[in-house]
Amino acid sequence: MFAWFQRLLPQRGDFFGMFEAHAAMLVAAAEALQELGDDHASTEKCLRTIQDREHVADDVIRDVLTSVRKTFLTPFDRGAITSLIGAMDDSIDEMLAAARAIDLYELKQLRPEMKDIIGIIGEAARVTNEAIPLLRNVNKNGHRLHQLTERLVRLEGKADDVHAAGLKRAFREVARTNSLEFAVTREILRHLERVTDAFEDVANQIDGIVIDYA
C-alpha cells in the first residue's frame, strides 16, 4: 500500500538542472549581444539568436513553475525557487529588449559606453553561470556563492557609472545639435543598464537562499 501511495506522489523535479539550463541560455544570449555590439554586425542574425535563446529560457521557466506545483519535496522554499528563476528570466528578457531596440533604431555602430555595458553584461552572465551549479550544495559553497554575488553587485554599480558617463558625453556631443540621436542613445543605454539591474536581482535571490540554507 505504501509503495502504491508513493507512486501517486509527484516526483522530485530536477530544479538544479533547470536552473543550470537557464543559466546557459543567459551566457549564450549575452554572447550574441556582444556580437551585436561589434561594428557593422548583422543585427538581424544576432537578434534572431537572442530570441531563440530567450524562447528556450521561457520553456525552462515554464518547466520550473510546473515542477514547483507538482513536486512534493523541493530543495528550497517554493517562493525562493520561483523568485530566482524569475530574476534569471528577467535578465534574458531585458537582453532581448535591448537587442530589439538596437535593431529598431538600425544602429550600425554603438557608442563606447554601450559596448562597455555589453561587456559587463557578458561578465555578469558568466558569473551567474558559475554560481548556479554551486546551489546544489549551499552549505559547502556558501562562501564562494557570496563572493560571486558580490561580484554581480559590483558589476551593476560599474554599469551605473558607465551609463551616467555615457549620457553626459552624449549630452555634450549631440543633445543640442541632434536631439533624435541623443534620445536614441539614452534609450539604448537605459535598456542595457536594466539588464545589469536584473542580474543584481539574481544576486539578491541567491544571497537569500544562502542566508536561509547555508
TORPA-4810 file (N, C-alpha, C, O; in nm, 3 decimals):
<nodes>
NODE_1_0.082_-0.120_0.000_0.000_0.000_0.000_0.086_0.126_0.000_0.055_0.220_-0.072_M
NODE_2_0.193_0.128_0.081_0.279_0.247_0.087_0.348_0.271_-0.047_0.361_0.385_-0.092_F
NODE_3_0.392_0.161_-0.112_0.457_0.176_-0.243_0.358_0.235_-0.344_0.396_0.320_-0.424_A
NODE_4_0.234_0.191_-0.339_0.132_0.245_-0.428_0.111_0.394_-0.403_0.095_0.472_-0.496_W
NODE_5_0.109_0.432_-0.274_0.091_0.573_-0.238_0.209_0.657_-0.288_0.189_0.769_-0.335_F
NODE_6_0.331_0.603_-0.278_0.449_0.675_-0.325_0.441_0.702_-0.474_0.482_0.809_-0.521_Q
NODE_7_0.389_0.606_-0.549_0.379_0.625_-0.695_0.282_0.736_-0.729_0.293_0.798_-0.836_R
NODE_8_0.187_0.763_-0.641_0.091_0.870_-0.664_0.151_1.008_-0.638_0.103_1.108_-0.693_L
NODE_9_0.254_1.014_-0.555_0.315_1.143_-0.523_0.395_1.194_-0.642_0.463_1.115_-0.708_L
NODE_10_0.390_1.324_-0.671_0.474_1.380_-0.779_0.621_1.354_-0.749_0.663_1.358_-0.634_P
NODE_11_0.698_1.327_-0.854_0.839_1.302_-0.837_0.912_1.434_-0.810_0.862_1.542_-0.842_Q
NODE_12_1.029_1.422_-0.753_1.109_1.540_-0.723_1.164_1.598_-0.852_1.233_1.528_-0.927_R
NODE_13_1.136_1.724_-0.878_1.182_1.787_-1.002_1.331_1.815_-0.998_1.390_1.835_-0.892_G
NODE_14_1.391_1.817_-1.116_1.534_1.847_-1.127_1.551_1.998_-1.136_1.583_2.051_-1.242_D
NODE_15_1.529_2.067_-1.025_1.535_2.212_-1.026_1.676_2.262_-1.056_1.693_2.360_-1.128_F
NODE_16_1.776_2.194_-1.002_1.913_2.239_-1.027_1.947_2.229_-1.176_2.009_2.318_-1.233_F
NODE_17_1.905_2.120_-1.237_1.930_2.105_-1.381_1.860_2.212_-1.462_1.915_2.262_-1.560_G
NODE_18_1.739_2.247_-1.421_1.666_2.353_-1.493_1.729_2.489_-1.472_1.739_2.568_-1.565_M
NODE_19_1.773_2.518_-1.348_1.845_2.643_-1.323_1.968_2.652_-1.413_1.995_2.755_-1.475_F
NODE_20_2.043_2.543_-1.420_2.167_2.543_-1.498_2.140_2.557_-1.647_2.216_2.622_-1.718_E
NODE_21_2.032_2.496_-1.695_1.994_2.510_-1.836_1.960_2.655_-1.868_1.996_2.707_-1.974_A
NODE_22_1.891_2.720_-1.776_1.855_2.861_-1.797_1.980_2.949_-1.794_1.994_3.040_-1.875_H
NODE_23_2.071_2.921_-1.700_2.195_3.000_-1.691_2.276_2.988_-1.820_2.340_3.084_-1.862_A
NODE_24_2.275_2.870_-1.881_2.347_2.852_-2.008_2.287_2.940_-2.116_2.359_2.991_-2.201_A
NODE_25_2.155_2.957_-2.114_2.091_3.046_-2.211_2.128_3.192_-2.186_2.138_3.271_-2.281_M
NODE_26_2.149_3.229_-2.060_2.193_3.366_-2.029_2.330_3.392_-2.094_2.352_3.498_-2.152_L
NODE_27_2.420_3.296_-2.082_2.553_3.313_-2.141_2.543_3.321_-2.294_2.606_3.406_-2.356_V
NODE_28_2.464_3.232_-2.352_2.451_3.231_-2.498_2.390_3.361_-2.550_2.435_3.414_-2.651_A
NODE_29_2.289_3.412_-2.481_2.228_3.538_-2.523_2.325_3.655_-2.506_2.330_3.744_-2.591_A
NODE_30_2.402_3.654_-2.397_2.499_3.761_-2.374_2.608_3.758_-2.481_2.656_3.864_-2.523_A
NODE_31_2.647_3.640_-2.526_2.747_3.630_-2.632_2.692_3.685_-2.764_2.764_3.751_-2.838_E
NODE_32_2.565_3.657_-2.792_2.503_3.712_-2.912_2.490_3.864_-2.902_2.507_3.934_-3.001_A
NODE_33_2.460_3.914_-2.783_2.454_4.058_-2.762_2.591_4.122_-2.783_2.601_4.231_-2.838_L
NODE_34_2.695_4.053_-2.738_2.832_4.101_-2.759_2.861_4.111_-2.908_2.920_4.208_-2.955_Q
NODE_35_2.819_4.011_-2.983_2.839_4.014_-3.128_2.761_4.129_-3.190_2.807_4.193_-3.284_E
NODE_36_2.641_4.153_-3.137_2.560_4.264_-3.186_2.630_4.398_-3.165_2.609_4.492_-3.240_L
NODE_37_2.714_4.404_-3.062_2.787_4.527_-3.033_2.904_4.552_-3.126_2.958_4.662_-3.130_G
NODE_38_2.944_4.449_-3.201_3.054_4.469_-3.297_3.007_4.559_-3.410_2.894_4.547_-3.457_D
NODE_39_3.094_4.648_-3.453_3.057_4.742_-3.559_3.018_4.667_-3.686_3.087_4.575_-3.731_D
NODE_40_2.906_4.709_-3.743_2.857_4.656_-3.872_2.820_4.508_-3.865_2.820_4.439_-3.967_H
NODE_41_2.789_4.458_-3.745_2.742_4.320_-3.732_2.600_4.309_-3.788_2.529_4.409_-3.800_A
NODE_42_2.560_4.187_-3.821_2.424_4.164_-3.871_2.327_4.167_-3.753_2.316_4.070_-3.678_S
NODE_43_2.257_4.278_-3.739_2.164_4.290_-3.627_2.053_4.187_-3.635_2.007_4.136_-3.534_T
NODE_44_2.010_4.158_-3.757_1.901_4.061_-3.776_1.944_3.923_-3.725_1.869_3.857_-3.654_E
NODE_45_2.064_3.880_-3.762_2.113_3.748_-3.720_2.131_3.742_-3.569_2.089_3.646_-3.505_K
NODE_46_2.191_3.845_-3.512_2.215_3.845_-3.367_2.085_3.850_-3.289_2.069_3.781_-3.188_C
NODE_47_1.991_3.931_-3.337_1.861_3.940_-3.271_1.789_3.806_-3.276_1.728_3.765_-3.177_L
NODE_48_1.795_3.740_-3.388_1.731_3.609_-3.401_1.791_3.508_-3.303_1.720_3.428_-3.243_R
NODE_49_1.923_3.513_-3.288_1.990_3.423_-3.194_1.943_3.449_-3.052_1.913_3.355_-2.978_T
NODE_50_1.937_3.576_-3.013_1.892_3.610_-2.877_1.746_3.569_-2.857_1.710_3.519_-2.751_I
NODE_51_1.663_3.589_-2.958_1.523_3.546_-2.949_1.513_3.395_-2.929_1.434_3.348_-2.847_Q
NODE_52_1.595_3.321_-3.003_1.593_3.175_-2.988_1.632_3.133_-2.847_1.569_3.045_-2.788_D
NODE_53_1.736_3.197_-2.792_1.780_3.164_-2.656_1.673_3.202_-2.554_1.652_3.131_-2.456_R
NODE_54_1.607_3.315_-2.579_1.502_3.359_-2.487_1.383_3.263_-2.490_1.319_3.241_-2.388_E
NODE_55_1.354_3.207_-2.607_1.244_3.112_-2.617_1.276_2.984_-2.541_1.189_2.927_-2.474_H
NODE_56_1.400_2.939_-2.550_1.442_2.822_-2.473_1.430_2.852_-2.323_1.382_2.769_-2.246_V
NODE_57_1.476_2.970_-2.283_1.467_3.009_-2.141_1.321_3.013_-2.095_1.291_2.977_-1.981_A
NODE_58_1.231_3.057_-2.182_1.089_3.057_-2.148_1.038_2.915_-2.123_0.959_2.891_-2.032_D
NODE_59_1.083_2.822_-2.206_1.044_2.682_-2.186_1.093_2.632_-2.050_1.023_2.559_-1.980_D
NODE_60_1.216_2.672_-2.014_1.272_2.629_-1.887_1.190_2.683_-1.770_1.158_2.610_-1.676_V
NODE_61_1.158_2.811_-1.776_1.085_2.868_-1.662_0.946_2.807_-1.651_0.894_2.792_-1.540_I
NODE_62_0.885_2.773_-1.763_0.755_2.705_-1.755_0.770_2.568_-1.689_0.685_2.526_-1.610_R
NODE_63_0.878_2.498_-1.723_0.903_2.368_-1.660_0.925_2.383_-1.509_0.877_2.302_-1.430_D
NODE_64_0.997_2.488_-1.470_1.021_2.512_-1.328_0.890_2.538_-1.255_0.864_2.480_-1.150_V
NODE_65_0.807_2.625_-1.311_0.682_2.659_-1.245_0.588_2.538_-1.237_0.516_2.519_-1.139_L
NODE_66_0.589_2.456_-1.342_0.508_2.334_-1.340_0.559_2.237_-1.235_0.481_2.177_-1.161_T
NODE_67_0.692_2.223_-1.227_0.751_2.130_-1.130_0.727_2.177_-0.987_0.707_2.094_-0.898_S
NODE_68_0.729_2.308_-0.964_0.703_2.360_-0.830_0.564_2.319_-0.783_0.544_2.286_-0.666_V
NODE_69_0.469_2.322_-0.875_0.331_2.287_-0.838_0.316_2.137_-0.814_0.236_2.095_-0.730_R
NODE_70_0.393_2.056_-0.886_0.373_1.912_-0.882_0.466_1.839_-0.785_0.438_1.726_-0.746_K
NODE_71_0.576_1.903_-0.748_0.678_1.833_-0.670_0.646_1.840_-0.521_0.617_1.947_-0.467_T
NODE_72_0.653_1.726_-0.457_0.622_1.717_-0.314_0.736_1.775_-0.230_0.712_1.849_-0.135_F
NODE_73_0.860_1.741_-0.265_0.978_1.788_-0.193_1.062_1.876_-0.286_1.106_1.831_-0.392_L
NODE_74_1.083_2.000_-0.248_1.167_2.091_-0.326_1.294_2.123_-0.248_1.292_2.123_-0.125_T
NODE_75_1.407_2.150_-0.318_1.533_2.174_-0.247_1.532_2.302_-0.165_1.601_2.313_-0.064_P
NODE_76_1.454_2.400_-0.209_1.441_2.527_-0.138_1.292_2.560_-0.127_1.208_2.494_-0.187_F
NODE_77_1.263_2.661_-0.050_1.127_2.711_-0.041_1.074_2.743_-0.181_1.148_2.794_-0.265_D
NODE_78_0.949_2.713_-0.205_0.891_2.735_-0.338_0.902_2.881_-0.382_0.926_2.909_-0.500_R
NODE_79_0.885_2.972_-0.288_0.898_3.113_-0.321_1.039_3.148_-0.364_1.057_3.230_-0.455_G
NODE_80_1.140_3.089_-0.301_1.279_3.114_-0.338_1.308_3.061_-0.478_1.381_3.124_-0.555_A
NODE_81_1.251_2.945_-0.511_1.272_2.887_-0.643_1.212_2.976_-0.751_1.278_3.007_-0.850_I
NODE_82_1.087_3.015_-0.732_1.021_3.096_-0.835_1.082_3.236_-0.846_1.087_3.293_-0.955_T
NODE_83_1.127_3.291_-0.734_1.189_3.424_-0.738_1.323_3.421_-0.810_1.355_3.512_-0.887_S
NODE_84_1.401_3.316_-0.787_1.531_3.305_-0.854_1.515_3.286_-1.004_1.577_3.358_-1.082_L
NODE_85_1.432_3.192_-1.045_1.416_3.169_-1.189_1.350_3.289_-1.254_1.377_3.319_-1.371_I
NODE_86_1.264_3.359_-1.181_1.203_3.480_-1.235_1.305_3.590_-1.258_1.300_3.657_-1.361_G
NODE_87_1.399_3.608_-1.165_1.503_3.708_-1.182_1.595_3.672_-1.298_1.637_3.758_-1.374_A
NODE_88_1.627_3.543_-1.310_1.709_3.499_-1.422_1.638_3.525_-1.554_1.700_3.569_-1.652_M
NODE_89_1.508_3.499_-1.557_1.432_3.521_-1.681_1.421_3.669_-1.715_1.423_3.706_-1.832_D
NODE_90_1.411_3.753_-1.613_1.411_3.897_-1.637_1.540_3.940_-1.706_1.540_4.030_-1.791_D
NODE_91_1.652_3.876_-1.669_1.781_3.913_-1.728_1.783_3.889_-1.877_1.827_3.975_-1.953_S
NODE_92_1.735_3.773_-1.921_1.737_3.745_-2.064_1.628_3.824_-2.137_1.646_3.861_-2.253_I
NODE_93_1.516_3.850_-2.070_1.412_3.934_-2.130_1.466_4.075_-2.157_1.438_4.133_-2.262_D
NODE_94_1.542_4.128_-2.062_1.598_4.262_-2.080_1.705_4.263_-2.190_1.719_4.361_-2.262_E
NODE_95_1.781_4.153_-2.202_1.876_4.145_-2.313_1.803_4.150_-2.447_1.846_4.219_-2.540_M
NODE_96_1.694_4.077_-2.456_1.616_4.077_-2.579_1.558_4.216_-2.608_1.557_4.260_-2.723_L
NODE_97_1.510_4.284_-2.505_1.456_4.419_-2.523_1.565_4.514_-2.574_1.539_4.597_-2.661_A
NODE_98_1.685_4.503_-2.519_1.796_4.588_-2.564_1.831_4.559_-2.710_1.853_4.651_-2.789_A
NODE_99_1.837_4.430_-2.745_1.870_4.393_-2.883_1.763_4.442_-2.980_1.794_4.489_-3.089_A
NODE_100_1.637_4.432_-2.939_1.529_4.480_-3.026_1.538_4.631_-3.047_1.510_4.681_-3.156_R
NODE_101_1.576_4.705_-2.942_1.590_4.850_-2.955_1.704_4.885_-3.051_1.690_4.974_-3.134_A
NODE_102_1.816_4.815_-3.039_1.929_4.839_-3.129_1.889_4.811_-3.273_1.925_4.885_-3.365_I
NODE_103_1.813_4.703_-3.293_1.766_4.669_-3.427_1.664_4.770_-3.477_1.668_4.810_-3.594_D
NODE_104_1.574_4.813_-3.390_1.470_4.908_-3.429_1.529_5.038_-3.481_1.486_5.090_-3.584_L
NODE_105_1.631_5.088_-3.410_1.690_5.216_-3.450_1.804_5.200_-3.551_1.870_5.298_-3.587_Y
NODE_106_1.825_5.077_-3.595_1.922_5.047_-3.701_2.060_5.103_-3.670_2.126_5.165_-3.754_E
NODE_107_2.103_5.081_-3.545_2.235_5.128_-3.506_2.341_5.033_-3.563_2.341_4.915_-3.531_L
NODE_108_2.427_5.085_-3.644_2.534_5.005_-3.704_2.665_5.018_-3.627_2.755_4.936_-3.641_K
NODE_109_2.673_5.122_-3.544_2.794_5.143_-3.463_2.751_5.195_-3.327_2.694_5.304_-3.316_Q
NODE_110_2.779_5.119_-3.225_2.739_5.157_-3.090_2.842_5.250_-3.028_2.961_5.244_-3.060_L
NODE_111_2.793_5.335_-2.940_2.884_5.423_-2.868_2.970_5.341_-2.770_2.929_5.233_-2.728_R
NODE_112_3.088_5.392_-2.735_3.179_5.314_-2.648_3.115_5.270_-2.518_3.139_5.159_-2.472_P
NODE_113_3.034_5.356_-2.457_2.971_5.320_-2.330_2.872_5.204_-2.347_2.856_5.121_-2.257_E
NODE_114_2.805_5.199_-2.462_2.715_5.087_-2.489_2.794_4.957_-2.495_2.754_4.856_-2.437_M
NODE_115_2.906_4.961_-2.565_2.990_4.842_-2.575_3.045_4.802_-2.438_3.057_4.683_-2.407_K
NODE_116_3.078_4.901_-2.357_3.129_4.871_-2.223_3.024_4.799_-2.139_3.055_4.702_-2.070_D
NODE_117_2.899_4.846_-2.145_2.794_4.782_-2.066_2.765_4.642_-2.120_2.737_4.551_-2.042_I
NODE_118_2.770_4.625_-2.250_2.752_4.491_-2.308_2.859_4.397_-2.256_2.832_4.281_-2.227_I
NODE_119_2.982_4.447_-2.245_3.089_4.366_-2.187_3.060_4.328_-2.042_3.088_4.216_-2.000_G
NODE_120_3.006_4.422_-1.967_2.968_4.395_-1.827_2.858_4.290_-1.822_2.860_4.202_-1.736_I
NODE_121_2.762_4.299_-1.913_2.653_4.200_-1.919_2.710_4.061_-1.944_2.667_3.963_-1.882_I
NODE_122_2.807_4.052_-2.035_2.869_3.923_-2.063_2.935_3.864_-1.940_2.923_3.745_-1.913_G
NODE_123_3.005_3.949_-1.865_3.069_3.900_-1.743_2.966_3.860_-1.639_2.983_3.759_-1.571_E
NODE_124_2.860_3.938_-1.626_2.754_3.905_-1.529_2.690_3.770_-1.563_2.658_3.692_-1.473_A
NODE_125_2.671_3.743_-1.690_2.613_3.614_-1.730_2.707_3.500_-1.695_2.662_3.395_-1.649_A
NODE_126_2.836_3.519_-1.717_2.932_3.413_-1.685_2.942_3.391_-1.535_2.953_3.277_-1.490_R
NODE_127_2.937_3.498_-1.457_2.940_3.485_-1.311_2.816_3.409_-1.262_2.825_3.323_-1.175_V
NODE_128_2.702_3.443_-1.319_2.578_3.374_-1.282_2.587_3.226_-1.318_2.546_3.139_-1.241_T
NODE_129_2.641_3.198_-1.435_2.656_3.060_-1.480_2.751_2.980_-1.389_2.736_2.859_-1.374_N
NODE_130_2.847_3.049_-1.330_2.935_2.982_-1.234_2.864_2.959_-1.101_2.885_2.858_-1.034_E
NODE_131_2.781_3.056_-1.062_2.718_3.049_-0.931_2.607_2.943_-0.923_2.595_2.873_-0.823_A
NODE_132_2.528_2.933_-1.027_2.408_2.849_-1.021_2.437_2.703_-0.985_2.368_2.649_-0.899_I
NODE_133_2.536_2.637_-1.046_2.562_2.497_-1.007_2.603_2.481_-0.861_2.585_2.373_-0.803_P
NODE_134_2.659_2.586_-0.801_2.702_2.578_-0.662_2.583_2.567_-0.566_2.601_2.530_-0.450_L
NODE_135_2.464_2.600_-0.614_2.344_2.588_-0.529_2.311_2.442_-0.497_2.232_2.416_-0.407_L
NODE_136_2.370_2.348_-0.569_2.348_2.207_-0.539_2.396_2.172_-0.399_2.347_2.077_-0.337_R
NODE_137_2.494_2.248_-0.348_2.543_2.225_-0.212_2.571_2.360_-0.147_2.685_2.407_-0.144_N
NODE_138_2.466_2.422_-0.096_2.478_2.556_-0.041_2.568_2.558_0.082_2.646_2.652_0.100_V
NODE_139_2.560_2.456_0.165_2.644_2.452_0.284_2.792_2.456_0.248_2.868_2.532_0.308_N
NODE_140_2.831_2.377_0.153_2.971_2.370_0.113_3.014_2.494_0.038_3.127_2.539_0.053_K
NODE_141_2.926_2.551_-0.043_2.964_2.656_-0.137_2.917_2.795_-0.096_2.926_2.889_-0.175_N
NODE_142_2.868_2.810_0.027_2.813_2.938_0.069_2.910_3.054_0.054_2.871_3.161_0.007_G
NODE_143_3.036_3.034_0.094_3.133_3.143_0.086_3.159_3.183_-0.058_3.163_3.302_-0.090_H
NODE_144_3.177_3.084_-0.145_3.202_3.115_-0.286_3.081_3.182_-0.349_3.096_3.274_-0.429_R
NODE_145_2.963_3.136_-0.315_2.843_3.200_-0.368_2.835_3.346_-0.326_2.796_3.432_-0.405_L
NODE_146_2.872_3.374_-0.202_2.872_3.513_-0.156_2.972_3.597_-0.235_2.942_3.711_-0.269_H
NODE_147_3.088_3.541_-0.265_3.186_3.613_-0.346_3.131_3.645_-0.485_3.150_3.755_-0.537_Q
NODE_148_3.062_3.549_-0.543_3.009_3.568_-0.678_2.894_3.669_-0.680_2.884_3.749_-0.772_L
NODE_149_2.809_3.665_-0.579_2.700_3.763_-0.576_2.754_3.904_-0.550_2.700_4.002_-0.603_T
NODE_150_2.858_3.913_-0.470_2.923_4.044_-0.452_2.975_4.096_-0.585_2.966_4.215_-0.615_E
NODE_151_3.031_4.005_-0.666_3.082_4.043_-0.797_2.969_4.095_-0.886_2.986_4.195_-0.956_R
NODE_152_2.855_4.029_-0.882_2.740_4.075_-0.962_2.695_4.213_-0.918_2.662_4.297_-1.003_L
NODE_153_2.692_4.238_-0.790_2.651_4.370_-0.740_2.751_4.477_-0.784_2.711_4.587_-0.822_V
NODE_154_2.880_4.445_-0.778_2.981_4.542_-0.822_2.969_4.570_-0.972_2.988_4.683_-1.017_R
NODE_155_2.938_4.468_-1.048_2.921_4.487_-1.193_2.803_4.579_-1.221_2.809_4.663_-1.311_L
NODE_156_2.696_4.562_-1.145_2.581_4.651_-1.164_2.618_4.795_-1.132_2.577_4.887_-1.203_E
NODE_157_2.696_4.815_-1.025_2.742_4.950_-0.991_2.830_5.009_-1.099_2.821_5.128_-1.131_G
NODE_158_2.916_4.925_-1.156_3.002_4.972_-1.264_2.919_5.012_-1.386_2.947_5.113_-1.450_K
NODE_159_2.817_4.933_-1.416_2.730_4.966_-1.529_2.657_5.097_-1.504_2.639_5.176_-1.597_A
NODE_160_2.615_5.122_-1.381_2.551_5.250_-1.348_2.645_5.367_-1.380_2.602_5.467_-1.437_D
NODE_161_2.772_5.352_-1.342_2.869_5.458_-1.367_2.890_5.480_-1.517_2.896_5.594_-1.564_D
NODE_162_2.901_5.371_-1.591_2.921_5.382_-1.736_2.798_5.445_-1.801_2.809_5.528_-1.891_V
NODE_163_2.681_5.405_-1.754_2.556_5.462_-1.806_2.552_5.613_-1.785_2.519_5.688_-1.877_H
NODE_164_2.586_5.657_-1.665_2.585_5.801_-1.636_2.688_5.875_-1.721_2.660_5.983_-1.774_A
NODE_165_2.807_5.819_-1.733_2.912_5.883_-1.814_2.872_5.889_-1.961_2.898_5.988_-2.028_A
NODE_166_2.808_5.783_-2.010_2.764_5.782_-2.149_2.658_5.887_-2.177_2.661_5.952_-2.281_G
NODE_167_2.565_5.902_-2.083_2.462_6.005_-2.100_2.523_6.144_-2.102_2.486_6.228_-2.185_L
NODE_168_2.615_6.169_-2.011_2.678_6.301_-2.004_2.754_6.332_-2.133_2.746_6.442_-2.186_K
NODE_169_2.829_6.233_-2.182_2.907_6.257_-2.303_2.816_6.279_-2.423_2.842_6.366_-2.506_R
NODE_170_2.708_6.201_-2.433_2.614_6.218_-2.543_2.546_6.354_-2.536_2.523_6.419_-2.638_A
NODE_171_2.514_6.397_-2.414_2.451_6.529_-2.400_2.543_6.639_-2.449_2.501_6.731_-2.520_F
NODE_172_2.670_6.629_-2.412_2.766_6.731_-2.453_2.791_6.730_-2.603_2.812_6.835_-2.664_R
NODE_173_2.788_6.612_-2.663_2.827_6.599_-2.803_2.712_6.621_-2.901_2.731_6.682_-3.007_E
NODE_174_2.591_6.572_-2.866_2.486_6.572_-2.970_2.352_6.630_-2.925_2.267_6.656_-3.010_V
NODE_175_2.330_6.650_-2.796_2.196_6.688_-2.750_2.149_6.819_-2.813_2.031_6.832_-2.846_A
NODE_176_2.239_6.915_-2.831_2.199_7.045_-2.882_2.189_7.047_-3.034_2.121_7.134_-3.089_R
NODE_177_2.252_6.955_-3.100_2.254_6.955_-3.247_2.171_6.842_-3.307_2.125_6.853_-3.421_T
NODE_178_2.151_6.735_-3.233_2.077_6.621_-3.287_1.999_6.555_-3.172_2.045_6.458_-3.112_N
NODE_179_1.882_6.610_-3.144_1.804_6.562_-3.030_1.758_6.418_-3.050_1.744_6.343_-2.953_S
NODE_180_1.734_6.377_-3.175_1.691_6.240_-3.200_1.802_6.141_-3.165_1.776_6.038_-3.102_L
NODE_181_1.925_6.171_-3.205_2.037_6.083_-3.172_2.055_6.073_-3.022_2.084_5.965_-2.969_E
NODE_182_2.039_6.184_-2.952_2.052_6.181_-2.807_1.943_6.094_-2.745_1.970_6.017_-2.653_F
NODE_183_1.819_6.108_-2.795_1.708_6.029_-2.740_1.732_5.880_-2.762_1.704_5.799_-2.674_A
NODE_184_1.782_5.844_-2.880_1.810_5.703_-2.909_1.921_5.652_-2.818_1.912_5.542_-2.763_V
NODE_185_2.026_5.732_-2.804_2.137_5.693_-2.717_2.090_5.670_-2.574_2.127_5.572_-2.509_T
NODE_186_2.008_5.761_-2.525_1.956_5.749_-2.389_1.873_5.622_-2.373_1.884_5.554_-2.271_R
NODE_187_1.792_5.589_-2.472_1.707_5.470_-2.461_1.791_5.342_-2.465_1.766_5.250_-2.387_E
NODE_188_1.888_5.335_-2.553_1.970_5.215_-2.562_2.049_5.195_-2.433_2.057_5.084_-2.381_I
NODE_189_2.108_5.302_-2.382_2.182_5.292_-2.256_2.091_5.246_-2.142_2.130_5.166_-2.058_L
NODE_190_1.969_5.298_-2.141_1.874_5.259_-2.036_1.841_5.110_-2.046_1.838_5.040_-1.945_R
NODE_191_1.817_5.062_-2.168_1.788_4.920_-2.186_1.903_4.833_-2.137_1.882_4.735_-2.067_H
NODE_192_2.025_4.870_-2.175_2.141_4.789_-2.138_2.163_4.791_-1.987_2.196_4.689_-1.927_L
NODE_193_2.145_4.908_-1.926_2.165_4.918_-1.781_2.062_4.834_-1.706_2.091_4.783_-1.598_E
NODE_194_1.942_4.821_-1.761_1.838_4.741_-1.696_1.874_4.592_-1.695_1.830_4.519_-1.607_R
NODE_195_1.953_4.549_-1.792_1.999_4.409_-1.789_2.082_4.384_-1.664_2.065_4.283_-1.596_V
NODE_196_2.173_4.477_-1.634_2.258_4.459_-1.516_2.177_4.473_-1.387_2.211_4.410_-1.287_T
NODE_197_2.072_4.553_-1.389_1.982_4.559_-1.273_1.920_4.421_-1.248_1.909_4.377_-1.133_D
NODE_198_1.881_4.353_-1.356_1.820_4.222_-1.342_1.920_4.121_-1.286_1.884_4.036_-1.204_A
NODE_199_2.045_4.131_-1.329_2.147_4.040_-1.275_2.173_4.069_-1.126_2.201_3.977_-1.050_F
NODE_200_2.162_4.194_-1.087_2.175_4.224_-0.944_2.063_4.158_-0.866_2.084_4.110_-0.755_E
NODE_201_1.943_4.154_-0.923_1.832_4.087_-0.856_1.860_3.938_-0.845_1.826_3.876_-0.744_D
NODE_202_1.922_3.878_-0.947_1.964_3.738_-0.939_2.057_3.719_-0.819_2.042_3.625_-0.741_V
NODE_203_2.153_3.811_-0.805_2.246_3.803_-0.692_2.171_3.809_-0.560_2.203_3.733_-0.468_A
NODE_204_2.073_3.897_-0.549_1.998_3.910_-0.425_1.919_3.782_-0.394_1.910_3.741_-0.278_N
NODE_205_1.864_3.720_-0.497_1.789_3.597_-0.476_1.882_3.483_-0.429_1.846_3.405_-0.341_Q
NODE_206_2.000_3.475_-0.490_2.096_3.374_-0.448_2.140_3.399_-0.304_2.150_3.305_-0.225_I
NODE_207_2.167_3.524_-0.271_2.206_3.556_-0.133_2.098_3.515_-0.033_2.128_3.465_0.075_D
NODE_208_1.972_3.536_-0.071_1.863_3.495_0.017_1.863_3.345_0.043_1.839_3.301_0.155_G
NODE_209_1.891_3.268_-0.062_1.898_3.122_-0.045_2.015_3.085_0.044_2.002_2.999_0.132_I
NODE_210_2.129_3.149_0.023_2.248_3.120_0.107_2.219_3.152_0.252_2.255_3.074_0.340_V
NODE_211_2.156_3.264_0.278_2.124_3.303_0.416_2.030_3.201_0.481_2.046_3.167_0.598_I
NODE_212_1.933_3.153_0.405_1.833_3.063_0.462_1.880_2.919_0.475_1.832_2.846_0.561_D
NODE_213_1.973_2.878_0.388_2.004_2.734_0.382_2.150_2.699_0.408_2.181_2.581_0.423_Y
NODE_214_2.240_2.797_0.413_2.382_2.764_0.436_2.403_2.733_0.584_2.514_2.703_0.626_A
</nodes>
